[in-house]
Amino acid sequence: MTTASQTTPRREFIYGIRAELPILIGVVPFGMIYGVLAIGAGLPPLAAQAMSAIVFAGSAQILATGLYAAGAPGVVIVLTTGVVNLRHALYSASIAPYTRRLSLAWKGLLAYLLTDEAYAVTITHYHAGGTDAEAIQYKHWFFLGAGLALWSAWQASTAVGILLGALIPSSWSLDFTLALTFIALVVPNIKDWAGLLAALAAGGMAVLAAGLPYKLGLVVASLVGILIGMLVEGGRWRSG
Amino acid sequence: MAIWLTMFFAGLITFGIRLSFIELLGKIELPPPLRRALRFVPPAVLTAIIFPELLLHEESLNISLGNPRLLAGLLAGLVAWRTKNAVLTILVGMAALYLLQTLIH
């Protein structure tokens, strides 16, 4: 704990912020889009801002906004948020070897800040040094710096989006930006037949089942899509 | 009030997932079928929201050139596919919607 290495908590913290800065260029428009969408979906401004602090997960927030606008019950929104964020369990598993010596308070704080964007720079920083005690001595400060930089940018860009959303009249069909945002998220990530057919099956089923009560059509359609995707991937179902 | 309760639980489940392995350190692992299913969750759920937005107008199906949302959505899909740029996709989609609404009415 003396002067064995040149790094200090302060220096690691600043490195973390600096590593996160380029990523913020992509995050800020996304936060603004969320803010605009949330207002378009009819969320009260305070609730829209609070969701950025409470949930703090971009894709899940936008999806929850879409479900809220579609009138889905709260249970469906909570479960969908969980499913969309399940990938964070993988991040959690890969960070765990580096954080096991930390106190529970540190673990809790870092878990709260464990987003895609903070994970990406932090795991790269951890991998550069190995898991021995001296190499990781202060690297949780890097994680904290990266996480807080992202957190601040996310809260601020959400606020700007909420202000914009409130200024734009409803005759501008702002609700349509939600469908467009989802198109922008889905289309580039379809990389094979299984993904494409999963999406088409879910979309088709959602139209057919739109009349079901409690927006259950959305759940049924999603499950059908996931099942079709798994079947196609498994090669158990082939069409000509 | 329901929205606040929903957000609280959505936040709690997200935090729980993020803390899971950091706290438990590799004691549990996702079963393989569940892990395979995960990658289909975003395309399935998102498309299930998109399609009715584009195709249903007041609960009836509208697949025609007179449906501006369908045409604007298809154009946005093309932009998303070619550019992978979310902001551009939204801008082109909204511009197309305004233009088509003006032309059709």
Boltz contact constraints between the chains, C-beta under 6 A:
constraints:
  - contact:
      token1: [A, 29]
      token2: [B, 87]
      max_distance: 6.0
  - contact:
      token1: [A, 47]
      token2: [B, 3]
      max_distance: 6.0
  - contact:
      token1: [A, 51]
      token2: [B, 7]
      max_distance: 6.0
  - contact:
      token1: [A, 54]
      token2: [B, 7]
      max_distance: 6.0
  - contact:
      token1: [A, 54]
      token2: [B, 11]
      max_distance: 6.0
  - contact:
      token1: [A, 55]
      token2: [B, 10]
      max_distance: 6.0
  - contact:
      token1: [A, 55]
      token2: [B, 11]
      max_distance: 6.0
  - contact:
      token1: [A, 55]
      token2: [B, 14]
      max_distance: 6.0
  - contact:
      token1: [A, 57]
      token2: [B, 14]
      max_distance: 6.0
  - contact:
      token1: [A, 66]
      token2: [B, 49]
      max_distance: 6.0
  - contact:
      token1: [A, 74]
      token2: [B, 2]
      max_distance: 6.0
  - contact:
      token1: [A, 74]
      token2: [B, 6]
      max_distance: 6.0
  - contact:
      token1: [A, 77]
      token2: [B, 6]
      max_distance: 6.0
  - contact:
      token1: [A, 78]
      token2: [B, 9]
      max_distance: 6.0
  - contact:
      token1: [A, 78]
      token2: [B, 10]
      max_distance: 6.0
  - contact:
      token1: [A, 81]
      token2: [B, 10]
      max_distance: 6.0
  - contact:
      token1: [A, 82]
      token2: [B, 13]
      max_distance: 6.0
  - contact:
      token1: [A, 83]
      token2: [B, 41]
      max_distance: 6.0
  - contact:
      token1: [A, 85]
      token2: [B, 14]
      max_distance: 6.0
  - contact:
      token1: [A, 85]
      token2: [B, 17]
      max_distance: 6.0
  - contact:
      token1: [A, 86]
      token2: [B, 38]
      max_distance: 6.0
  - contact:
      token1: [A, 88]
      token2: [B, 17]
      max_distance: 6.0
  - contact:
      token1: [A, 88]
      token2: [B, 18]
      max_distance: 6.0
  - contact:
      token1: [A, 89]
      token2: [B, 17]
      max_distance: 6.0
  - contact:
      token1: [A, 89]
      token2: [B, 20]
      max_distance: 6.0
  - contact:
      token1: [A, 92]
      token2: [B, 18]
      max_distance: 6.0
  - contact:
      token1: [A, 92]
      token2: [B, 20]
      max_distance: 6.0
  - contact:
      token1: [A, 92]
      token2: [B, 21]
      max_distance: 6.0
  - contact:
      token1: [A, 92]
      token2: [B, 22]
      max_distance: 6.0
  - contact:
      token1: [A, 93]
      token2: [B, 21]
      max_distance: 6.0
  - contact:
      token1: [A, 96]
      token2: [B, 21]
      max_distance: 6.0
  - contact:
      token1: [A, 96]
      token2: [B, 22]
      max_distance: 6.0
  - contact:
      token1: [A, 96]
      token2: [B, 25]
      max_distance: 6.0
  - contact:
      token1: [A, 99]
      token2: [B, 22]
      max_distance: 6.0
  - contact:
      token1: [A, 100]
      token2: [B, 25]
      max_distance: 6.0
  - contact:
      token1: [A, 107]
      token2: [B, 22]
      max_distance: 6.0
  - contact:
      token1: [A, 111]
      token2: [B, 18]
      max_distance: 6.0
  - contact:
      token1: [A, 111]
      token2: [B, 19]
      max_distance: 6.0
  - contact:
      token1: [A, 111]
      token2: [B, 22]
      max_distance: 6.0
  - contact:
      token1: [A, 112]
      token2: [B, 15]
      max_distance: 6.0
  - contact:
      token1: [A, 114]
      token2: [B, 18]
      max_distance: 6.0
  - contact:
      token1: [A, 176]
      token2: [B, 97]
      max_distance: 6.0
  - contact:
      token1: [A, 177]
      token2: [B, 90]
      max_distance: 6.0
  - contact:
      token1: [A, 179]
      token2: [B, 50]
      max_distance: 6.0
  - contact:
      token1: [A, 179]
      token2: [B, 53]
      max_distance: 6.0
  - contact:
      token1: [A, 180]
      token2: [B, 76]
      max_distance: 6.0
  - contact:
      token1: [A, 180]
      token2: [B, 90]
      max_distance: 6.0
  - contact:
      token1: [A, 180]
      token2: [B, 93]
      max_distance: 6.0
  - contact:
      token1: [A, 182]
      token2: [B, 46]
      max_distance: 6.0
  - contact:
      token1: [A, 182]
      token2: [B, 49]
      max_distance: 6.0
  - contact:
      token1: [A, 182]
      token2: [B, 50]
      max_distance: 6.0
  - contact:
      token1: [A, 183]
      token2: [B, 76]
      max_distance: 6.0
  - contact:
      token1: [A, 183]
      token2: [B, 77]
      max_distance: 6.0
  - contact:
      token1: [A, 183]
      token2: [B, 80]
      max_distance: 6.0
  - contact:
      token1: [A, 184]
      token2: [B, 80]
      max_distance: 6.0
  - contact:
      token1: [A, 184]
      token2: [B, 86]
      max_distance: 6.0
  - contact:
      token1: [A, 184]
      token2: [B, 89]
      max_distance: 6.0
  - contact:
      token1: [A, 186]
      token2: [B, 43]
      max_distance: 6.0
  - contact:
      token1: [A, 186]
      token2: [B, 46]
      max_distance: 6.0
  - contact:
      token1: [A, 186]
      token2: [B, 47]
      max_distance: 6.0
  - contact:
      token1: [A, 187]
      token2: [B, 77]
      max_distance: 6.0
  - contact:
      token1: [A, 187]
      token2: [B, 80]
      max_distance: 6.0
  - contact:
      token1: [A, 187]
      token2: [B, 81]
      max_distance: 6.0
  - contact:
      token1: [A, 188]
      token2: [B, 80]
      max_distance: 6.0
  - contact:
      token1: [A, 188]
      token2: [B, 84]
      max_distance: 6.0
  - contact:
      token1: [A, 195]
      token2: [B, 43]
      max_distance: 6.0
  - contact:
      token1: [A, 198]
      token2: [B, 40]
      max_distance: 6.0
  - contact:
      token1: [A, 198]
      token2: [B, 43]
      max_distance: 6.0
  - contact:
      token1: [A, 198]
      token2: [B, 44]
      max_distance: 6.0
  - contact:
      token1: [A, 199]
      token2: [B, 43]
      max_distance: 6.0
  - contact:
      token1: [A, 199]
      token2: [B, 47]
      max_distance: 6.0
  - contact:
      token1: [A, 202]
      token2: [B, 44]
      max_distance: 6.0
  - contact:
      token1: [A, 202]
      token2: [B, 47]
      max_distance: 6.0
  - contact:
      token1: [A, 202]
      token2: [B, 48]
      max_distance: 6.0
  - contact:
      token1: [A, 203]
      token2: [B, 47]
      max_distance: 6.0
  - contact:
      token1: [A, 203]
      token2: [B, 51]
      max_distance: 6.0
  - contact:
      token1: [A, 206]
      token2: [B, 48]
      max_distance: 6.0
  - contact:
      token1: [A, 206]
      token2: [B, 51]
      max_distance: 6.0
  - contact:
      token1: [A, 206]
      token2: [B, 52]
      max_distance: 6.0
  - contact:
      token1: [A, 207]
      token2: [B, 51]
      max_distance: 6.0
  - contact:
      token1: [A, 207]
      token2: [B, 52]
      max_distance: 6.0
  - contact:
      token1: [A, 207]
      token2: [B, 55]
      max_distance: 6.0
  - contact:
      token1: [A, 210]
      token2: [B, 52]
      max_distance: 6.0
  - contact:
      token1: [A, 210]
      token2: [B, 56]
      max_distance: 6.0
  - contact:
      token1: [A, 218]
      token2: [B, 48]
      max_distance: 6.0
  - contact:
      token1: [A, 221]
      token2: [B, 48]
      max_distance: 6.0
  - contact:
      token1: [A, 222]
      token2: [B, 44]
      max_distance: 6.0
  - contact:
      token1: [A, 222]
      token2: [B, 45]
      max_distance: 6.0
  - contact:
      token1: [A, 222]
      token2: [B, 48]
      max_distance: 6.0
  - contact:
      token1: [A, 225]
      token2: [B, 44]
      max_distance: 6.0
  - contact:
      token1: [A, 226]
      token2: [B, 37]
      max_distance: 6.0
  - contact:
      token1: [A, 226]
      token2: [B, 40]
      max_distance: 6.0
  - contact:
      token1: [A, 226]
      token2: [B, 44]
      max_distance: 6.0
  - contact:
      token1: [A, 229]
      token2: [B, 40]
      max_distance: 6.0
  - contact:
      token1: [A, 230]
      token2: [B, 36]
      max_distance: 6.0
  - contact:
      token1: [A, 230]
      token2: [B, 37]
      max_distance: 6.0
